[in-house]
Amino acid sequence: MRLWDLNLRHLRGVVKIAELGRMSAAAQAVNLTQPAMTQALARIEGVLGTPLFDRCQDGMVLTDAGLLLVPRIRAALEYIANPHVTMSRMRAVLALADSGSYTGAEVLTGLSVPSLHRAVSDLSLSLRRKLVDRRGRIVVMTEAGAALARSFRLARVEIEAGLAELDALKGYETRRIVVAAMPLSRAKIVPAAVARFLRRHPQVQISIVEGSRAELVEPLRNGAVDLMVGALREPLIEPDLVQEPLFHDRPAVIARKGHPLEGGAPTLERLAEHPWVIAAPGAPLRESWRRMFEDAGVAVPPVPIESGSVMAIRQLLIESDLLTMLSPDQVAVELEAGWLVTLGNAPTAQERTVGVTSRASWRPTTIQAEFLADLRAVSG
């Protein structure tokens, strides 16, 4: 079923039934008549294709399906946190935030521009907050609008996760996992975990989104990404995120086969005599590399080429006497083929912790928890 077919007021009623155990009490709590609440529950259960409650003499008791879905609905409602929000208003705000214009939102939703405009305007009035600024044909979310859109995205993630778990309960493996893979994780750990996971769940769709941490952290916080794998940050500056370490990675100095420094154990002074290709200033690896020389009292060598692309760095190394510092896992194929060689490990102080970053409020579904377990297993 589609998320937007649901009614938020009815979902609030479902949560109240679970909390209070009585249809009459729940109806009163959401300002519906008992017959209306009964009809609303029947419609939801009909659309879902499964009962959420067993009707007992002592009241309403959650079924297995209800035990899966109701906590997700409750979490979604906590993100929404306002009775003036309806599904149509939430959908309009998300479409507008994602597209940047009412015409773009129309394309995303299939709803008319007037209905989208009305939904956003009505919500703005109800909340007494300006949600958008018009700049010609472009719509820019205000600070309040952007915060609201983030909350709505996280609410949508919770409800969609609950619906997916219901499908799995009925035997339909329709679920999807979105993994953000930072450079250190793309070479080995994420592919290994995916392969291990798909041997058991071939019907689950896994999307791997690549990028730097700066590119991936906001999609993670917004709920577009389930978890992020890569080098952890210390200290972690985002209060809504948490980190779990998986393993420690020690970078190595990498050069082409036949490089003048190959075959010995070159000192930092010798390494500093050669030009390097490495990520731009501000990247954790660049700062770690700089400290490696400064801590030893050695002048930092020249960097004629700045790049964070392992593919570009690999080719530059093969065709020149440039040096770089990378995890051996990132160029494992090239090292095995004999195209590149390691000239030695970086000092232990340059060791990095690789792990999983997720939202502090994230409650993984059963299938997401299995994938997380596979990440831990291949990291051991």
CORZI-V916578 format. One record per helix or strand. SS is the DSSP state (H for helix, E for strand). FROM is the first residue (numbers start at 1). TO is the last residue. If there is no record, write none. Layout:
<<SS | FROM | TO> <SS | FROM | TO>>
//
This chain:
<<H | 3 | 5> <H | 8 | 20> <H | 23 | 29> <H | 34 | 48> <E | 53 | 56> <E | 59 | 62> <H | 64 | 80> <H | 87 | 99> <H | 102 | 109> <H | 113 | 127> <E | 132 | 135> <E | 138 | 141> <H | 143 | 169> <E | 176 | 181> <H | 183 | 186> <H | 189 | 198> <E | 205 | 210> <H | 213 | 222> <E | 227 | 231> <E | 241 | 249> <E | 252 | 256> <H | 268 | 271> <E | 276 | 278> <H | 284 | 294> <E | 305 | 306> <H | 310 | 318> <E | 323 | 326> <H | 328 | 337> <E | 340 | 345> <H | 348 | 350> <E | 352 | 359> <H | 366 | 379>>
//
